[in-house]
Amino acid sequence: MSTRAGVDLSSASETWGALGVLAFRGPDAARFLQGQLSADVEKLGEGSSTLAGLHSAQGRAVAVLALMRTSAEEVLAVLPRELTAVVEQRLRKFILRSKVKIEDASEAIRVVGVTADAPTEDATIDWFGRRMQLLPSARAPVFSGDATERAKWERADIAAGLPQIFMATSEAFVAQMLNLDLLGAIAFDKGCYTGQEVIARAHYRGRVKRRLQRWHAPGANAPRAGDSARTVEGRALTVVRSAPAMQGGWDLLAVGTFASGAAESTETAPMQPGAVVVEGPLPLPYSLPE
């Protein structure tokens, strides 16, 4: 990567969406998040990390968070900065008597993407073959804020099939539509959390007909989160995230009807005005269920 082998992911342009940090501190921090998020937070050891979802009572993803347990009484959550206030306000309603404080630490902590072999003494989230370092803001300027480096990181996320939720798509997708169940972000053997009933029902009854897949869109205009798209065969899709492709055009993740294996779904929908036409689907590093 670039200067000091890192790219600052917390001060990105509108295209990439800056990342923020929420800090959960107190004796009940992990227990509190256990009852709100889909991952098994209480099983996280100090220095461990996981992907997790915050969902509505209808099982729809409000936000996708990268969690790190830094100590027995602190958990840090990385998510798009445009959602930090939304998530903080939503979770504050459930604190009640829990001994936990929620703080938006986006100004104090910067999120820096580095290669997996980069040496570090800082809090680090293992990120699907890479790492996200959580650094004090005063140290972040030594890292690159170059848009080209950020684009590389976004392309790697898309190639890994990693979803993200932004303001435009908050509560638009049920957890499994984003493949959160395939990415270790849902613990089906833990206790209750918001949205669990809907998510569990979809899992055990196998009723998820829409899934996130990887696509390519030619053209100069960036597909944005929430935009309508369609395949060349006419299948309707909703864009989850995109990044400039190396060969031109755009790499993207989008949710739509699917069929695993060689036979793709032929379900079509009327073309939405302005919908981008995409090519694919392209391979993912994990398999979609039957």
C-alpha positions in Angstrom: 0.0 0.0 0.0 1.1 3.6 0.2 3.0 5.7 2.8 3.8 3.7 6.0 1.9 0.8 4.4 -1.5 2.3 5.3 -4.5 4.2 4.0 -6.7 6.4 6.2 -10.2 5.0 5.8 -11.8 7.5 8.2 -11.4 10.6 6.1 -12.7 9.5 2.7 -14.5 11.3 0.0 -18.3 11.1 -0.6 -17.7 8.3 -3.1 -16.2 6.0 -0.5 -18.0 6.9 2.7 -15.9 7.8 5.7 -15.7 5.3 8.6 -16.4 6.3 12.2 -16.0 4.6 15.6 -18.4 4.0 18.4 -17.0 3.0 21.8 -18.9 0.9 24.3 -17.4 1.1 27.8 -18.3 -0.3 31.1 -18.7 -3.6 33.0 -21.8 -4.5 30.9 -20.4 -3.4 27.5 -20.2 -6.9 25.9 -23.3 -8.2 27.6 -25.3 -5.2 26.4 -24.1 -5.7 22.8 -24.9 -9.4 23.1 -28.6 -8.5 23.4 -28.5 -6.1 20.5 -26.3 -7.5 17.7 -26.4 -10.7 15.7 -22.8 -11.8 16.6 -21.8 -13.6 19.8 -20.0 -10.6 21.4 -19.6 -12.2 24.8 -17.4 -14.9 23.3 -14.9 -12.3 22.0 -11.6 -12.4 23.8 -9.5 -9.3 24.4 -7.9 -8.4 21.0 -10.5 -10.4 19.0 -12.8 -9.1 16.4 -15.9 -10.0 14.4 -18.4 -8.7 11.9 -21.9 -8.1 13.3 -25.3 -6.7 12.3 -27.6 -4.4 14.1 -31.2 -5.2 13.0 -34.7 -3.9 13.3 -37.4 -6.0 14.9 -38.3 -7.1 11.3 -34.8 -8.5 10.9 -33.6 -5.8 8.5 -30.0 -4.5 8.8 -29.8 -1.1 10.3 -26.0 -1.2 10.2 -23.1 -3.6 9.7 -20.3 -3.2 12.3 -16.8 -4.4 12.6 -16.3 -5.1 16.3 -13.1 -5.3 18.4 -13.0 -6.1 22.1 -10.0 -4.1 23.4 -10.5 -5.0 27.0 -12.9 -6.7 29.4 -14.9 -3.4 29.6 -14.5 -1.9 26.1 -15.7 -2.8 22.7 -15.0 -0.6 19.6 -17.3 -0.7 16.6 -16.3 0.5 13.1 -19.1 1.6 10.8 -19.8 4.3 8.2 -19.6 7.7 9.9 -22.9 8.8 8.4 -24.6 6.1 10.6 -22.8 6.6 13.9 -25.4 9.0 15.3 -28.3 6.8 14.1 -26.8 3.7 15.7 -25.9 5.5 18.9 -29.3 7.0 19.4 -31.0 3.6 18.6 -28.9 1.7 21.1 -29.2 4.3 23.9 -32.9 3.4 24.1 -32.0 -0.1 25.4 -29.3 0.8 28.0 -31.8 1.0 30.9 -29.9 -0.3 33.9 -26.9 -1.7 32.0 -23.6 -0.4 33.2 -22.4 0.8 29.8 -21.7 4.1 28.2 -21.8 4.8 24.4 -19.4 7.4 22.9 -18.9 8.5 19.3 -15.1 8.3 19.2 -14.8 9.1 15.5 -12.8 12.3 16.2 -10.5 10.6 18.6 -9.9 7.4 16.7 -9.0 7.0 13.1 -9.5 3.8 11.0 -6.5 2.9 8.9 -6.3 0.0 6.5 -3.1 -2.0 6.3 -1.8 -5.2 4.8 -2.0 -8.4 6.9 1.7 -8.5 7.6 2.1 -4.9 8.7 3.6 -4.7 12.2 1.4 -2.9 14.8 1.1 -2.3 18.5 -2.3 -0.7 18.1 -5.9 -2.1 18.3 -6.4 -4.1 15.1 -9.4 -5.7 13.5 -8.6 -8.7 11.3 -10.3 -7.9 8.1 -10.6 -10.8 5.6 -6.9 -11.0 4.7 -6.1 -7.4 5.7 -6.3 -5.4 8.9 -8.0 -2.3 10.1 -5.9 -0.4 12.7 -7.7 1.9 15.2 -5.2 4.8 15.8 -5.3 7.9 17.9 -6.2 10.8 15.5 -2.9 12.6 16.2 -1.0 9.7 14.6 -3.2 9.3 11.5 -1.7 12.0 9.3 1.4 9.7 8.6 -1.0 7.5 6.6 -2.2 8.1 3.0 -5.6 9.7 2.3 -5.1 9.1 -1.4 -8.3 8.2 -3.2 -6.5 5.6 -5.3 -5.5 3.7 -2.2 -9.0 3.9 -0.8 -10.3 2.5 -4.1 -8.0 -0.5 -3.8 -9.4 -1.2 -0.3 -13.0 -0.9 -1.6 -12.3 -3.2 -4.5 -10.8 -5.8 -2.1 -13.9 -5.6 0.1 -16.1 -6.1 -3.0 -14.0 -9.0 -4.2 -14.4 -10.6 -0.7 -18.1 -10.2 -0.9 -18.3 -7.9 2.1 -21.5 -5.9 2.4 -21.9 -2.4 3.9 -24.9 -0.5 5.0 -25.2 3.3 4.4 -28.0 5.7 5.2 -29.6 5.1 1.8 -29.9 1.3 2.5 -30.4 1.2 6.3 -33.3 -1.3 6.9 -33.5 -2.2 3.2 -32.2 -5.8 3.5 -32.9 -8.8 5.8 -29.6 -10.1 7.3 -29.3 -13.1 5.0 -29.8 -11.0 1.8 -26.4 -9.4 2.7 -24.8 -12.9 3.3 -24.1 -12.0 6.9 -24.9 -15.6 7.8 -22.0 -16.7 5.5 -19.5 -14.2 6.9 -19.7 -15.2 10.5 -21.8 -12.2 11.5 -24.7 -14.2 12.9 -24.6 -16.6 15.8 -27.6 -18.9 15.6 -26.9 -20.5 18.9 -26.8 -17.4 21.1 -29.6 -15.8 23.1 -32.1 -13.3 22.0 -31.3 -10.1 20.2 -33.3 -7.6 18.2 -34.5 -9.2 15.0 -33.5 -12.7 16.0 -36.9 -14.3 15.4 -37.1 -13.2 11.7 -33.5 -14.0 11.0 -33.7 -17.4 12.6 -37.0 -18.2 10.8 -35.4 -17.4 7.4 -32.4 -19.5 8.3 -34.2 -22.7 9.4 -37.0 -22.5 6.8 -34.6 -21.6 3.9 -36.8 -18.9 2.6 -34.1 -16.4 1.5 -34.7 -15.9 -2.2 -32.6 -12.7 -2.6 -28.8 -12.7 -2.0 -25.8 -10.4 -2.4 -23.7 -11.2 -5.5 -20.8 -9.5 -7.3 -21.2 -7.7 -10.6 -19.5 -5.4 -13.0 -21.0 -2.2 -14.5 -19.5 -0.6 -17.5 -19.9 3.2 -17.9 -18.6 6.4 -16.3 -21.4 6.9 -13.7 -20.8 5.4 -10.3 -23.7 3.1 -9.1 -24.5 4.2 -5.5 -25.9 2.4 -2.6 -29.6 2.0 -3.0 -29.6 2.5 -6.8 -31.6 0.2 -9.0 -29.7 -2.1 -11.4 -30.6 -4.9 -13.6 -28.8 -7.8 -15.3 -28.6 -8.1 -19.1 -31.3 -10.8 -18.7 -33.6 -8.4 -16.9 -33.2 -9.4 -13.3 -33.8 -6.5 -10.9 -31.1 -5.7 -8.4 -30.4 -3.1 -5.6 -26.9 -1.8 -5.3 -25.2 -2.3 -2.0 -21.7 -0.8 -2.7 -19.4 0.0 -5.6 -15.8 0.9 -6.5 -13.9 1.9 -9.6 -12.8 -1.2 -11.5 -9.2 -1.7 -12.6 -10.3 -2.3 -16.2 -12.7 0.7 -16.2 -16.3 0.9 -15.2 -17.4 -0.3 -11.7 -17.2 -3.3 -9.5 -20.2 -3.7 -7.2 -22.2 -5.8 -4.9 -25.9 -5.9 -5.4 -28.9 -7.9 -3.9 -31.3 -9.7 -6.2 -33.0 -13.0 -6.8 -30.6 -15.9 -7.4 -30.2 -19.6 -7.9 -27.0 -21.3 -6.9 -25.0 -23.4 -9.3 -25.0 -23.0 -13.0 -28.7 -22.2 -13.4 -29.4 -18.6 -12.7 -32.8 -17.2 -11.8 -34.8 -16.0 -14.8 -37.2 -13.8 -12.7 -37.4 -10.3 -14.2 -38.8 -7.0 -13.3 -39.7 -3.8 -15.2 -36.7 -1.6 -15.9 -36.5 1.2 -13.4 -35.7 4.6 -14.9 -32.0 5.2 -14.7 -31.2 1.6 -13.6 -27.7 0.6 -14.6 -27.2 -2.7 -16.5 -24.6 -5.0 -15.0 -22.6 -8.0 -16.1 -22.2 -11.2 -14.1 -22.5 -12.5 -11.5 -18.8 -12.8 -10.8 -17.3 -15.3 -8.4 -17.3 -14.8 -4.6 -14.8 -16.4 -2.2 -17.6 -18.2 -0.4 -20.5 -20.3 -1.8 -24.2 -19.3 -1.7 -26.5 -21.9 -0.2 -28.6 -24.2 -2.2 
